[in-house]
Amino acid sequence: KNAVKMNNVEKYFGHTAALKGVNFEVGVNEVVGLIGDNGAGKSTLIKIITGVFPPTNGEIYIRDKKVPLGDYNVKQAYKLGIEAVYQDKSLGEKQDLWRNFFIGRQITNRLGFIKVREEKEIARKIMFDMIGFRGVGISAESKANKLSGGERQGIAIGRAMYFDADLIILDEPTSALSLK
């Protein structure tokens, strides 16, 4: 069984081919590293798998089911259990950290109101227990733009882990981390 499979995927930006004829598959419980030069299309490939960019041509299968490319987007990727941590900024810089955990996935009551207290408590638990931010002066109410690059990456990785994704894609997740 495959977590993701791509057949002859292509992505063009205008007349420029970012990806051409990509055939790729990753099995369930398989760890894969994708290596290539800068500009080789690694991030573009990831953004296609996660629904950020539509491919120009080709077929994508998630858990062996063909994805209808015209309807595929980030929200659909979330529903299919796909999370990503990007090398570029993936947090709302002026938003509280707890809001960043739940962007697009707010916990709501039956009337549709966001359960702020519950979201903050879950964010605290993720930050302290999963990421290890205990005692470093960062709270769920801290703004993302006050964090170092490595701390922001920690938040993004914690978010991906919290939602218990079937497929977590890391696009150069250590690029902003310090040696500590």
N, C-alpha and C positions, 0 to 999 in steps of 0.2 A: 504494500500500500504506500502511496506517495502522499507526502504533506503538500507538495507543490510540484507541478510539472508544466513545462512550457514547450510548445512545438512551433518552431519557425517564427518566433516573435521578432518583430521589427518595430523600431520607434524612430520616426523622422521628426525633426524640428525644421519646418520649411522643407528645403531640399537637402538638408544635412542629416545623414544617417547617424543616429546615436547608437542604435543597436540594429544588427542585421543578421537574420537567420539564427537566432538564439534557440538552442535546444538544451534543456536543463531540467533536472529532476532531483528532488530531495525526498528521501524516505522518511516515514514517521520515526521519531527517536534518533534521527541521524544528525550529526553535527558536520557542517560543511563550511569550509573557508573559501571565499572567492577572492582571488588575487589578480591584480592587473595594474597597469600604469595609470597615472592620473589622466582623466579624460577618456578612459577605456569604456565607460558605460556602466560601471558597477552600481553607482547610486541611481542611475536611470532604471536599471533592472529592478532594484529594490523598490523604487517608487511605482513601478508597474505592478509588482506583486502586491503591494500594499494599497493599490487603488488611487494613488496620488495622480499618476499619469495613465491615460489609456494607451495601449499599444496601437500602432498604426495598422499592423497585421499580426496574424498568428492566433494561437490557441493557448489558453491557460486553464489548468485543472487544479482545483484545491480539494484535497482529500478525495481524489479520483472523480470529482464532479466538474464538468465543464462550466466555466464561469462565463455568463453572458456579458461580453465586453462592453456593450453599449450601456449597461446598467451598473457596471462594477465601479465602485468608488471606495473611499476610506471607510465609510460607515458599513458597507457590505463586507469589507475586509475584517473589520472588528467582529461582525456577526459570525464570520467564518473562523474566528479564533486567531487572527493574524495581528501581531503587534510589531512595531518597529521603533528602534532608537536610532535617530539619524546623527550624522556627523555635524550637520548644521543645527542651528538653534531650533529646538522643537518645543519650547515653552513660551507661554505668553509672558513676556518680560516684565510687564507692569502688574501682573496678576499675582494674588497670593498663591503660595505653593499648593494649598489644599484645593484651590480652584483648578490649578494645572493638572492635578491628578484626575479630575473628573470632567475635563473639557470634552463635550460631546457625549458624555456618559453619566450625566448627573443622576443622583439618587433622588427620586421624587416620591411624594405621597400619591394617594389615589386621585387627588385633584390636580396633580401636575406641579405642585410647588416643590422647590428644591429643599431637601433635608440638610440644611447647612450644618447643624450640630453634628449629625451623623457623618457627613463628609469630612469635617474637620477631625473628628476622632479617628476615623479610618486613616486619614493622611498622617496624623501623628504616629499611629501604630506602624505604618509603613516606614516612615522616616526614622523612627527610633529602633524598631525591631528588625526590619529587613535591610535597611540601608546603613544603619549604624550612626545616625546623626546625633545621638544622645550626648549632651554636654558640649556641643560645638557652637552654641549660640544661634542656632537656626530653628525656627518654629514653623508651624503650619501656616501662620499668618505672615511670614517673611515674604517679601517680593522676590520673584525669580531673578530680577536684574541685580540684586544684591549678592548673589551667589557667584562663586568662582565657576569656571567652565567645568571642572571636575564634579563640583557639587550639583550643577545642573544636569550633568550626565547621570549622576546617581539618582536624581529625582526621576528622570526619564526611564532608567532601567527599573527602578522600583515600581513605577506605574505599569510597565509591561509585565512585570512579575505578578503584580496584584491581580490583574485581570485574567490570570491563569490561561494565557494564550496557548494554543496548540503549536503555533509557529512564532518564534521570536526572532526577528531579523535585526542584527546589530550592524549599523553602517559606521565603521571606524569608531566604536564606542569609547576607545581609550585615547582618542586624539586630544581630548581636553583634560585628561587626568594627569596629576602630578605624580612624582615618584613616591609620595607618601601613600 
